Amino acid sequence: MRCPYCQDFESRVVDSRSSEDGTTIRRRRECNACKRRFTTYERVEERPLVVIKKNGNSEQFDRDKIFSGIMRACEKRPVKFEDIENVVAQIERELRDNYDREVSSVAVGEKVMDKLQALDEVAYVRFASVYRQFGDLNSFIKT
């Protein structure tokens, strides 16, 4: 594994831990050259999952888009970073388990809203107001 600090290829694993859901291994490494430590994550390479957008376009599933959307919704809220990571992992796992190769962006958005509602109601309202593109309070209340 290449060191992000000095670019040397030799490092040793100092600590390994499995994630709660067992899909990821977190490794602390120490570079043999500069002795600095860094973290890597190991995950099984999944089959590609394609998201079909509302306009018919398709793009490869990107868990980072879900992560950044949830992070934005949870700004200045008492939500732990670990909880957000766990929610993103749950969403990805459920999508991969329930959809073979393609999933609609609507299904992804609904799954995110379901998980956010259980995590933090204010974050849910923030996400829903952007996702559903509410123009005013009345259209939000109707839903």
MISE-773142 format. One record per atom (N, C-alpha, C, O): residue in three letters; y, z negated, x negated. Coordinates in steps of 0.2 Angstrom, whole numbers, padded with zeros to 4 digits, always signed. Layout:
BEGIN
AlaYZX
...
END
This chain:
BEGIN
Met-0006+0000-0004
Met+0000+0000+0000
Met+0006+0000-0005
Met+0007-0004-0009
Arg+0011+0005-0003
Arg+0017+0005-0007
Arg+0022+0000-0006
Arg+0023-0002+0000
Cys+0024-0004-0011
Cys+0029-0009-0010
Cys+0036-0006-0008
Cys+0038-0001-0011
Pro+0039-0009-0003
Pro+0045-0006+0000
Pro+0051-0008-0005
Pro+0056-0005-0004
Tyr+0050-0012-0010
Tyr+0056-0014-0014
Tyr+0056-0010-0021
Tyr+0061-0007-0023
Cys+0050-0009-0024
Cys+0050-0006-0030
Cys+0045+0000-0030
Cys+0045+0004-0035
Gln+0042+0002-0025
Gln+0038+0008-0023
Gln+0032+0008-0027
Gln+0028+0013-0027
Asp+0030+0003-0030
Asp+0023+0002-0034
Asp+0018+0003-0029
Asp+0018+0000-0023
Phe+0012+0005-0031
Phe+0006+0006-0026
Phe+0002+0000-0026
Phe-0003+0000-0022
Glu+0002-0004-0031
Glu-0003-0010-0032
Glu+0000-0016-0028
Glu+0005-0018-0030
Ser-0004-0019-0024
Ser-0002-0025-0020
Ser-0008-0029-0019
Ser-0014-0026-0018
Arg-0008-0035-0017
Arg-0013-0039-0015
Arg-0012-0042-0009
Arg-0006-0044-0007
Val-0017-0043-0005
Val-0016-0047+0002
Val-0016-0054+0001
Val-0021-0057-0002
Val-0011-0058+0003
Val-0010-0065+0003
Val-0013-0068+0009
Val-0016-0074+0008
Asp-0012-0065+0015
Asp-0014-0068+0021
Asp-0015-0063+0026
Asp-0011-0058+0026
Ser-0020-0064+0030
Ser-0022-0059+0036
Ser-0023-0063+0042
Ser-0026-0068+0042
Arg-0020-0061+0047
Arg-0020-0064+0054
Arg-0021-0059+0059
Arg-0018-0053+0059
Ser-0025-0060+0064
Ser-0026-0055+0070
Ser-0021-0057+0075
Ser-0020-0063+0076
Ser-0019-0052+0079
Ser-0015-0054+0084
Ser-0019-0057+0090
Ser-0025-0057+0090
Glu-0015-0060+0095
Glu-0018-0063+0100
Glu-0023-0059+0104
Glu-0028-0061+0106
Asp-0021-0052+0105
Asp-0025-0048+0109
Asp-0030-0044+0105
Asp-0035-0041+0108
Gly-0030-0046+0098
Gly-0035-0043+0094
Gly-0035-0036+0092
Gly-0039-0033+0090
Thr-0029-0033+0094
Thr-0028-0026+0092
Thr-0024-0024+0086
Thr-0024-0018+0084
Thr-0021-0029+0083
Thr-0017-0028+0077
Thr-0019-0034+0072
Thr-0020-0039+0074
Ile-0019-0032+0066
Ile-0020-0037+0060
Ile-0013-0037+0056
Ile-0011-0032+0054
Arg-0010-0043+0055
Arg-0004-0044+0052
Arg-0006-0046+0045
Arg-0010-0051+0044
Arg-0004-0042+0040
Arg-0005-0044+0033
Arg+0001-0046+0029
Arg+0006-0042+0029
Arg+0001-0051+0025
Arg+0006-0053+0020
Arg+0004-0050+0014
Arg-0002-0052+0012
Arg+0008-0046+0010
Arg+0006-0044+0004
Arg+0011-0046-0002
Arg+0016-0047+0000
Glu+0008-0046-0008
Glu+0012-0047-0014
Glu+0012-0041-0018
Glu+0006-0040-0020
Cys+0017-0038-0020
Cys+0017-0033-0025
Cys+0015-0035-0032
Cys+0017-0040-0034
Asn+0011-0032-0035
Asn+0008-0034-0042
Asn+0014-0033-0047
Asn+0014-0036-0052
Ala+0018-0028-0046
Ala+0023-0026-0051
Ala+0029-0031-0050
Ala+0031-0034-0055
Cys+0033-0031-0044
Cys+0039-0035-0044
Cys+0038-0042-0041
Cys+0042-0046-0041
Lys+0032-0044-0038
Lys+0030-0050-0036
Lys+0033-0052-0029
Lys+0033-0058-0027
Arg+0037-0047-0026
Arg+0040-0048-0019
Arg+0035-0048-0014
Arg+0030-0044-0015
Arg+0036-0051-0008
Arg+0031-0051-0003
Arg+0034-0047+0003
Arg+0040-0046+0004
Phe+0029-0044+0006
Phe+0031-0040+0012
Phe+0025-0040+0017
Phe+0020-0042+0016
Thr+0027-0038+0023
Thr+0022-0038+0029
Thr+0020-0031+0031
Thr+0024-0027+0032
Thr+0014-0030+0032
Thr+0011-0024+0035
Thr+0007-0026+0041
Thr+0004-0031+0042
Tyr+0007-0021+0046
Tyr+0003-0021+0052
Tyr-0003-0016+0052
Tyr-0001-0010+0051
Glu-0009-0018+0054
Glu-0014-0013+0054
Glu-0016-0012+0061
Glu-0018-0018+0064
Arg-0017-0006+0064
Arg-0019-0005+0071
Arg-0024+0001+0071
Arg-0023+0006+0067
Val-0028+0001+0075
Val-0033+0007+0076
Val-0029+0012+0079
Val-0025+0012+0083
Glu-0030+0018+0076
Glu-0027+0024+0078
Glu-0029+0026+0085
Glu-0035+0028+0086
Glu-0025+0027+0089
Glu-0027+0028+0096
Glu-0027+0035+0098
Glu-0023+0039+0094
Arg-0030+0037+0103
Arg-0030+0044+0105
Arg-0023+0046+0108
Arg-0020+0041+0110
Pro-0020+0052+0107
Pro-0013+0053+0109
Pro-0013+0052+0117
Pro-0017+0054+0121
Leu-0007+0049+0119
Leu-0005+0048+0126
Leu+0001+0052+0127
Leu+0006+0051+0123
Val+0001+0057+0132
Val+0007+0061+0133
Val+0011+0058+0139
Val+0007+0057+0144
Val+0017+0057+0139
Val+0021+0055+0144
Val+0024+0062+0148
Val+0028+0065+0144
Ile+0023+0062+0154
Ile+0026+0068+0158
Ile+0032+0065+0161
Ile+0032+0061+0165
Lys+0038+0068+0159
Lys+0045+0066+0161
Lys+0046+0069+0169
Lys+0042+0073+0171
Lys+0051+0066+0172
Lys+0053+0068+0179
Lys+0054+0076+0179
Lys+0053+0079+0184
Asn+0057+0079+0174
Asn+0059+0086+0174
Asn+0053+0090+0172
Asn+0054+0096+0172
Gly+0047+0087+0171
Gly+0041+0091+0169
Gly+0040+0092+0162
Gly+0035+0094+0160
Asn+0045+0090+0157
Asn+0044+0090+0150
Asn+0039+0085+0148
Asn+0038+0080+0152
Ser+0036+0086+0143
Ser+0031+0081+0140
Ser+0033+0079+0133
Ser+0036+0083+0129
Glu+0031+0073+0131
Glu+0032+0070+0125
Glu+0027+0065+0123
Glu+0024+0062+0128
Gln+0026+0064+0117
Gln+0021+0059+0115
Gln+0023+0052+0116
Gln+0029+0050+0116
Phe+0019+0048+0119
Phe+0020+0041+0120
Phe+0023+0037+0114
Phe+0020+0038+0109
Asp+0028+0034+0115
Asp+0032+0030+0109
Asp+0033+0023+0111
Asp+0037+0022+0115
Arg+0029+0019+0109
Arg+0029+0012+0110
Arg+0036+0009+0108
Arg+0039+0004+0111
Asp+0039+0012+0103
Asp+0046+0009+0101
Asp+0051+0010+0106
Asp+0056+0006+0106
Lys+0051+0016+0110
Lys+0056+0017+0116
Lys+0055+0011+0121
Lys+0060+0009+0123
Ile+0049+0009+0122
Ile+0048+0003+0127
Ile+0051-0003+0124
Ile+0054-0007+0127
Phe+0049-0004+0118
Phe+0051-0010+0114
Phe+0059-0010+0114
Phe+0062-0016+0115
Ser+0062-0005+0112
Ser+0070-0005+0112
Ser+0073-0006+0119
Ser+0078-0009+0120
Gly+0070-0003+0124
Gly+0072-0004+0131
Gly+0072-0011+0133
Gly+0076-0014+0136
Ile+0066-0014+0132
Ile+0065-0021+0133
Ile+0070-0026+0129
Ile+0072-0031+0132
Met+0070-0024+0123
Met+0075-0028+0119
Met+0082-0028+0122
Met+0085-0033+0122
Arg+0084-0022+0124
Arg+0091-0021+0126
Arg+0092-0025+0133
Arg+0097-0029+0134
Ala+0087-0025+0137
Ala+0087-0029+0143
Ala+0087-0037+0142
Ala+0089-0040+0146
Cys+0084-0039+0137
Cys+0083-0046+0135
Cys+0089-0049+0131
Cys+0088-0054+0129
Glu+0094-0044+0129
Glu+0099-0047+0125
Glu+0102-0053+0128
Glu+0104-0053+0134
Lys+0103-0058+0123
Lys+0107-0064+0125
Lys+0103-0068+0131
Lys+0106-0072+0135
Arg+0097-0067+0131
Arg+0092-0071+0136
Arg+0087-0075+0132
Arg+0086-0073+0126
Pro+0085-0081+0134
Pro+0081-0085+0131
Pro+0073-0082+0131
Pro+0069-0086+0133
Val+0073-0076+0128
Val+0066-0073+0128
Val+0064-0072+0120
Val+0068-0070+0116
Lys+0058-0075+0119
Lys+0056-0075+0112
Lys+0054-0068+0110
Lys+0051-0064+0114
Phe+0055-0066+0103
Phe+0053-0060+0101
Phe+0046-0059+0101
Phe+0044-0053+0103
Glu+0042-0064+0100
Glu+0035-0063+0101
Glu+0033-0061+0108
Glu+0028-0058+0109
Asp+0036-0064+0113
Asp+0034-0063+0120
Asp+0036-0055+0121
Asp+0032-0052+0125
Ile+0041-0053+0118
Ile+0043-0046+0119
Ile+0037-0041+0116
Ile+0035-0036+0119
Glu+0035-0043+0110
Glu+0030-0039+0107
Glu+0024-0039+0111
Glu+0020-0034+0111
Asn+0022-0045+0113
Asn+0016-0046+0118
Asn+0016-0042+0124
Asn+0011-0038+0126
Val+0022-0041+0127
Val+0023-0037+0133
Val+0022-0030+0131
Val+0019-0026+0135
Val+0025-0028+0126
Val+0025-0021+0124
Val+0017-0019+0123
Val+0015-0014+0125
Ala+0014-0024+0119
Ala+0007-0022+0118
Ala+0002-0022+0124
Ala-0002-0018+0125
Gln+0004-0027+0129
Gln+0000-0026+0135
Gln+0002-0020+0139
Gln-0003-0017+0142
Ile+0008-0018+0139
Ile+0010-0011+0143
Ile+0006-0006+0140
Ile+0003-0002+0143
Glu+0006-0005+0133
Glu+0003+0000+0130
Glu-0005+0000+0131
Glu-0008+0005+0132
Arg-0008-0006+0130
Arg-0015-0007+0132
Arg-0017-0004+0139
Arg-0022-0001+0140
Glu-0013-0007+0144
Glu-0014-0005+0151
Glu-0014+0002+0152
Glu-0018+0005+0156
Leu-0009+0005+0149
Leu-0008+0013+0150
Leu-0013+0016+0147
Leu-0016+0021+0150
Arg-0016+0015+0141
Arg-0021+0018+0137
Arg-0028+0017+0141
Arg-0032+0021+0141
Asp-0029+0011+0144
Asp-0035+0009+0148
Asp-0035+0013+0155
Asp-0040+0015+0157
Asn-0029+0014+0158
Asn-0029+0017+0164
Asn-0028+0024+0165
Asn-0029+0028+0170
Tyr-0025+0027+0159
Tyr-0024+0035+0159
Tyr-0027+0038+0153
Tyr-0027+0035+0148
Asp-0030+0043+0155
Asp-0034+0047+0149
Asp-0030+0050+0144
Asp-0030+0048+0138
Arg-0026+0055+0146
Arg-0022+0058+0141
Arg-0015+0059+0143
Arg-0010+0059+0139
Glu-0013+0059+0149
Glu-0006+0060+0152
Glu-0005+0054+0157
Glu-0009+0052+0161
Val+0002+0052+0156
Val+0004+0047+0161
Val+0011+0049+0163
Val+0015+0052+0159
Ser+0013+0048+0169
Ser+0020+0050+0171
Ser+0025+0044+0169
Ser+0024+0039+0168
Ser+0031+0047+0167
Ser+0036+0042+0165
Ser+0038+0037+0171
Ser+0040+0031+0169
Val+0037+0039+0177
Val+0038+0034+0182
Val+0033+0028+0182
Val+0035+0023+0183
Ala+0027+0030+0180
Ala+0021+0025+0180
Ala+0023+0020+0174
Ala+0022+0014+0174
Val+0026+0023+0168
Val+0028+0019+0163
Val+0033+0014+0165
Val+0033+0008+0163
Gly+0039+0017+0168
Gly+0044+0013+0170
Gly+0042+0007+0175
Gly+0045+0002+0174
Glu+0038+0009+0179
Glu+0036+0004+0184
Glu+0032-0002+0181
Glu+0033-0008+0182
Lys+0028+0000+0176
Lys+0024-0005+0172
Lys+0029-0009+0168
Lys+0028-0015+0168
Val+0034-0006+0165
Val+0039-0010+0161
Val+0042-0015+0166
Val+0043-0021+0165
Met+0044-0013+0172
Met+0048-0017+0177
Met+0043-0023+0179
Met+0046-0029+0180
Asp+0037-0021+0180
Asp+0032-0027+0183
Asp+0032-0032+0177
Asp+0032-0038+0179
Lys+0031-0030+0171
Lys+0030-0035+0166
Lys+0037-0039+0165
Lys+0037-0045+0163
Leu+0043-0035+0165
Leu+0049-0039+0164
Leu+0051-0044+0170
Leu+0053-0049+0168
Gln+0049-0042+0176
Gln+0050-0047+0181
Gln+0046-0053+0180
Gln+0049-0059+0182
Ala+0040-0053+0177
Ala+0036-0059+0176
Ala+0039-0063+0170
Ala+0039-0069+0169
Leu+0042-0059+0165
Leu+0045-0062+0159
Leu+0052-0065+0160
Leu+0053-0071+0158
Asp+0057-0062+0163
Asp+0063-0064+0164
Asp+0067-0060+0169
Asp+0067-0054+0169
Glu+0069-0063+0175
Glu+0072-0060+0180
Glu+0078-0056+0179
Glu+0079-0051+0182
Val+0082-0059+0175
Val+0089-0056+0173
Val+0087-0050+0169
Val+0091-0045+0170
Ala+0083-0050+0164
Ala+0081-0044+0160
Ala+0078-0039+0165
Ala+0079-0033+0164
Tyr+0074-0041+0170
Tyr+0071-0036+0175
Tyr+0077-0033+0179
Tyr+0077-0026+0179
Val+0082-0036+0181
Val+0087-0033+0185
Val+0091-0029+0180
Val+0093-0023+0182
Arg+0093-0030+0174
Arg+0096-0026+0169
Arg+0092-0019+0168
Arg+0095-0014+0169
Phe+0086-0020+0167
Phe+0082-0014+0166
Phe+0081-0010+0172
Phe+0082-0004+0172
Ala+0080-0013+0178
Ala+0080-0009+0184
Ala+0086-0006+0186
Ala+0086+0000+0188
Ser+0092-0009+0185
Ser+0098-0005+0186
Ser+0099+0001+0182
Ser+0102+0006+0185
Val+0097+0001+0176
Val+0098+0007+0172
Val+0092+0012+0174
Val+0093+0018+0174
Tyr+0086+0010+0174
Tyr+0080+0014+0175
Tyr+0081+0018+0182
Tyr+0080+0024+0183
Arg+0083+0014+0187
Arg+0083+0017+0194
Arg+0090+0020+0195
Arg+0091+0023+0200
Gln+0095+0020+0190
Gln+0101+0023+0190
Gln+0105+0021+0197
Gln+0108+0025+0200
Phe+0106+0014+0198
Phe+0110+0012+0204
Phe+0117+0013+0203
Phe+0120+0012+0197
Gly+0120+0016+0208
Gly+0127+0018+0207
Gly+0132+0012+0209
Gly+0137+0011+0206
Asp+0129+0008+0214
Asp+0133+0002+0216
Asp+0128-0004+0218
Asp+0122-0003+0218
Leu+0131-0009+0220
Leu+0127-0015+0222
Leu+0123-0014+0228
Leu+0118-0016+0228
Asn+0126-0010+0233
Asn+0123-0009+0239
Asn+0116-0005+0238
Asn+0111-0007+0241
Ser+0116+0000+0234
Ser+0110+0004+0232
Ser+0105-0001+0229
Ser+0099+0000+0229
Phe+0107-0005+0225
Phe+0103-0010+0221
Phe+0100-0015+0226
Phe+0094-0016+0226
Ile+0103-0017+0231
Ile+0101-0022+0236
Ile+0096-0019+0241
Ile+0091-0022+0243
Lys+0097-0012+0242
Lys+0092-0009+0247
Lys+0085-0008+0244
Lys+0080-0008+0247
Thr+0085-0008+0237
Thr+0078-0008+0234
Thr+0075-0014+0233
Thr+0070-0015+0231
END
